[in-house]
Amino acid sequence: MGRPLLIVGLVGLLMATGVAMAAPTDEARLPVTMGDSATTTAISVDEVVVERGDHLWKISRRHVDSHSPGLKIAPYWLRVIELNAASLRSGDPDLIYPGEVIRLPEISEQP
């Protein structure tokens, strides 16, 4: 019995705060391709959508391994953090949410 009230209350709160909500008939279309891993959906070569269980190190490692196996991940991971720090919903690179879009910098060979 408590759930319908909770949902109605949440919808009312979202509407009162001006958060946009999609109608059940609205469609969102993105060009999506599935990579080797089922945990990350690629939007383009340089962006991924965060899936449940992802973190920036895992996303960085997966991207580096698929493009330049053997390349050190830590320097690339730091570049991913730097590129996305201002756009993360939480503002904290250790806390990313499913559905967020993470931009990936170009992979360059390291010494």
C-alpha positions in Angstrom: 0.0 0.0 0.0 2.9 2.4 0.7 4.4 2.2 -2.7 1.8 4.0 -4.8 1.9 6.9 -2.3 5.7 6.9 -2.5 5.6 7.0 -6.3 3.0 9.7 -6.4 5.0 11.7 -3.9 8.1 11.3 -5.9 6.4 12.4 -9.2 4.9 15.4 -7.3 8.4 16.3 -6.0 9.9 16.0 -9.4 7.2 18.2 -10.9 7.5 20.8 -8.1 11.3 21.1 -8.6 11.0 21.5 -12.4 12.7 18.2 -13.3 11.7 17.2 -16.8 10.1 13.8 -17.1 9.5 11.9 -20.3 6.1 10.7 -21.2 5.7 6.9 -21.4 5.3 7.3 -25.2 8.4 9.4 -25.7 11.3 7.6 -27.4 15.0 8.3 -27.0 17.1 7.1 -29.8 20.9 6.8 -29.7 23.2 5.2 -32.2 24.2 2.2 -30.0 26.7 -0.6 -30.8 27.7 -3.3 -28.4 31.3 -4.0 -27.8 33.1 -7.1 -26.6 31.9 -6.4 -23.1 28.2 -6.4 -22.2 28.8 -3.9 -19.4 29.5 -0.9 -21.6 27.5 0.5 -24.5 29.4 2.5 -27.0 27.9 5.7 -28.4 30.9 6.6 -30.5 34.6 5.9 -30.5 35.2 8.5 -27.8 32.2 8.1 -25.5 30.6 5.4 -23.5 27.4 5.2 -21.4 28.1 4.1 -17.8 26.4 0.8 -17.0 25.8 -0.7 -13.5 29.1 -1.8 -12.0 31.3 0.4 -14.1 33.9 2.8 -12.7 36.4 5.0 -14.5 39.3 2.5 -14.1 37.3 -0.3 -15.6 36.1 1.8 -18.5 39.7 3.1 -19.1 41.2 -0.4 -19.0 38.5 -1.8 -21.4 39.1 1.1 -23.9 42.9 0.8 -23.8 42.9 -3.0 -24.0 40.7 -2.9 -27.1 42.8 -0.3 -28.9 46.4 -0.7 -27.6 46.9 -3.9 -25.6 49.9 -3.6 -23.3 49.7 0.2 -22.9 49.8 1.4 -19.3 46.3 2.2 -18.0 47.1 4.6 -15.1 48.2 7.6 -17.3 45.2 7.1 -19.6 42.8 6.8 -16.6 44.1 10.1 -15.2 43.3 11.7 -18.5 39.8 10.3 -18.4 39.3 11.7 -15.0 40.6 15.1 -16.1 38.4 15.2 -19.2 35.2 14.3 -17.3 35.7 15.9 -13.8 33.5 18.9 -14.5 30.7 17.0 -16.2 30.2 14.2 -13.6 26.8 14.4 -11.9 28.4 13.7 -8.5 31.4 15.9 -9.1 33.5 12.9 -7.8 35.3 10.6 -10.2 34.9 7.8 -7.7 31.1 8.0 -7.9 29.6 7.7 -11.4 26.0 6.7 -12.2 24.5 4.4 -14.8 23.4 6.4 -17.8 26.1 9.0 -17.5 28.1 9.6 -20.7 31.9 9.4 -20.2 34.1 11.0 -22.8 37.3 9.1 -23.7 40.4 11.0 -24.7 42.4 9.8 -27.7 44.8 7.0 -26.9 48.4 8.1 -27.5 51.5 5.9 -27.3 53.4 6.3 -24.0 57.1 6.1 -23.6 
